[in-house]
Amino acid sequence: MTAAGKAECPLPMYANAALIRPNYESGQYNSGGPLPHSMDVCHVAAPSLDLLSPDIYFNEFALWAGRYARRDNPLFIPEAQGGTAGAANALFAFRKLSAIGLSPFGVDDQGNAPLDLVGITNPGEHTDSSAIRDVYAQLSRLARMILEEQKAGSTASALIEGEAQRSARLDMGEFTAKITRAGSSAGAGARNAVMFLPTGPNEFLVTGSGDAQITFSTVKPGLPIVGIESIDEEFFENGTRTPGRRLNGDESSQGQALRLYAGDLSLGKIYRVRLYRYR
């Protein structure tokens, strides 16, 4: 059927899968779709399909999305939860997994938590449509830089999901970033994502979804301690970035930490961070 359709109009074609629920056995789930364990069979049996795609409504977004982000299968997610959880997932998918698309389901249904999200521990994370609006606005502003980083194979993004994950670690050249929940997210099992875009040898643009704190270290040869030389706020106005405040003192924990806030996305705020090493 796909081959016949492409003969009439050669558009990219995909098939999506309803994923396996936890602890379900054969016969208890829709087994005809391109599930992770049958992707190789689908690629051989249906070569006219350009993409095999997951519908992801489970907490373990990084796990499921990672199974579909393969060299022979660009990641496209046609259905996923929205809200603040979906906003964090989108930052992670586009930057870490080089996704080509992610479509939150039911973004017009604000205030009504989906009733069938197995394993979801924070339903409120899925009902705020403004979070999706704000993160997609930020992604569109940064799209050119993100695409360039995808071409280079750079994957500087981290996701914290679930109550068991207390922090995330991200290696970026000679620096290592440690991300922890902060503020209203601290200890709540909230979903957080952070994305880095390099703009120089020791400089990054940083944006995120949720309240988080970021500290920096290094395991590379040379001076052993990493400090923050400067943190500058930048805002997007009329398609261009305009400078805001330079954060010093307590705002940068005396040059030791970068603090992200859940409201940054709605303000179009991004941080330009410069790092240095010392003894």
N, C-alpha and C positions, 0 to 999 in steps of 0.2 A: 504493500500500500504506500509506504513512504517513497519507494523508488518511483512508483507511478506518479505520485504527487510532485516530486522533484523534476520529473520529465516535463511537466506542464509549467512549473514555476520553481526554479532552483534555489529555494530558500533553505537556510539551515534548519534541520529537523532534530528534535529530541524526543526522548521518552522519559517520563518521570516515574519514580517509585515511591509508594507508601512504605516507610521503613518498618522493620520488624520491631514489635513491642518487646520490652524486656521479658525474658523467660517464656516467650511463645514458641510453640513447637510447630512443625510442618502441619499444614491444614488449618492453623489458627490465624494465619496472616495471608495477605495477598501476595502469592508467590510468583505471579506471572510477570512482575515488573523487574526492572534492572537493579536488583538488590546487590550489595557489595560482593557477595559470594558468587553471583552469577554474571558479573559484568563482562568477564572474558568471553563467556558463551554468547552474550548479546552482541558484543563487537564482531564476533565471527559470523553469527547467524543473521545479523541485520546490519551489514556494512553501510547501508544508506543512511543510518542514523548518525548524525554528527556528534551528538552529546547524549550521555546517560546522566540523569539528574535526580537528586534526592529531594523529597519534601521533608523538611526537618522541623519537627515540633517537640523534640526531646531536649532535655537539659544539656546533654553531652554534645553540644554543637561542634566543637573542635574535632571530636572523634569522628562523627558522621561525615562532616564536610571534608575532612582530610582523606577519607576513604574514596572520595570521588574526584579529588584534585590529583590527577595523574597525567603523565606525559601524553598518554593517548586519549585523555578525556578532560578538556578544560572544564572548570567548575562553574556550573550554572544552577542556581537554586530557585526553581519556579514557585515554591511555596515555603514559607517559614513564619515563625511567630514574629509579631511586631513589637511595639512599645520600646521601653528602654532596653529590654533584653535583645530585641532585634537590632537596635541601633549599635550596641556593642558587637553583636555578631557580624554586622555589615563591615565595621571598621576592620575586624580581624580577617574576614573573608577576602576583601579586596586587597589588603596589604600583605597579609601572611600567605594566603593561598592563591593569589592572583586570580580571583574570581572574575568572570566576565559579566555576571549579573546575579542579583538577589532580589526576590519579589516578596515582601511581607504580605501575608494574607489578611484580608478584612481590615485594611487600614481605615476604612470609613465607619467601622463599628466601634468607635471609641467608648470606653466605659464598660464594655461587656467582655469579661474574661472568657476565652474559649473553654468549653466544658470538657474537652476530651484531650487534654495535654498530659499524657502519662509521664510522670516523673517531674513535672514542673512544681517547684517548691514555693515560688513567689509569683502567684497569678497576677498581682498588680503590675509586674514588670512588663506585661504583655498588652496593656490597655491604653497606653498613652501615645496617641498617634503623633503628637508634636515631636516626640523624640526621633521618630523616623524622618519626619520632615527636616528637622535640624541636622541630622547626621548626613542625609543625602545632599543637603545644601552645602555642607562642608566638603563632602567628597567631590561634588561637582567643581568647587573652587580649586581643589587640589588635584583634579583628574590628570592634568598633563604631567605633573610630577610623579604621581602614582604610576602612570603608564610607563614612564621612563624607568622607574625603579623596577617594575615588573620585567621589562626587557632585560635589565641588568641582573635579574635573579635575586634582587634584594628583598628580604621578607621581614622587615623590622616592625613587627606588631605582636602584641601579646594579649591574651584573653584570660581573665579570672572568672571561673564559673563554678557554682556549687559551693556548699558550705565546707567541704573537705579541702578545697584549694585555698590556701591562705595567702599566697603571693605568686608572682610570675617573674621569671628571669629572662632577660633578652640580651643576647650578645650582638654588639654593633662595632665591628672592627676592633679597635683597642680598648673599647669601653664595654662594661656590662651594666645594664639597668635592672634594678629590682623594683617591682611595682607591687604595692600593697593597697588594700582598701583604706579609705579614710572618711572622716565626716559621717554623713548619714549612711554611708555604705559599710562602715566599719563593723565587723562582726555579724552582719546581717545575711551573709551569703549572697549579696547582690552581685550582679554581673557587671564587670568592668572591662574595658578594652582601651589600649593605648597604641598609638601609631606614631612612628618616627620617620621623618623624611630628611636625609642628609642634605645640607646646603654648603658644607665645607668640611675640611679634615676633622675639626673639633666642634662642629656646629650642626644643630638639628632644628627642624620645625617639629613641634610636638602637639598632638591633639588627642583627645580621648572622650570616652563616654562613661560618666559616673564620677564619683569622688575617689580620687586616688592620690597617693604620694609616691614619688619616684626618687630613689637614691642611686648613686653611680659609684662603680669601683672598676678595678682592672686586674687581670691576671697576666698581662703582657709584660715583657721585659721593659725595664725603665723605671722612672719614678713611680713609687708604689701607691700613692694616694690620688684620688680624683676629686677635684673641687669644681664648683660651678663659678665660672668667671662672670657670667651675666645671664639674666633672664629678662627678655623684653616681651611685653604683650603686643600683639598685632591684631588688627580687626579688618575684616573684609567689608569694604564700602564701595558700591558701584563697580564691582568687579576687580578692585585692586586692594592690596594690603596697605593699611595705614598704621603707623606706629602708635602705641599707647604708652603705658608706664614702663619704667625699668624697675624691677622688683629687687629690693635689697633687704638686708637685716632680717627681721623675723619673717618677712615674706618669702625668703629663700632659705630659712633656717641657717642663717649666717653662711650661705654658700654651700649648703650640704644637701638640699632637697628641693625638688620641684613639686608644687601642689597643683593638682587639677581639680576642677569643680564641675558638678553635674550641670550647672547653668552656663558653662562656657560655650557649648554648642549653639544655644539659642542666641547668644550674643555675637556669634561669628568670631569668637576669640581663639587665637592660636598662640603658642609660645615659641619664641626663638631662644634656644639655649646654647650657650657656649661653655665648653668644658676645658679644663687644663689639668695637668698632673704636677704633683709636688711631693716633697719628702717631709 
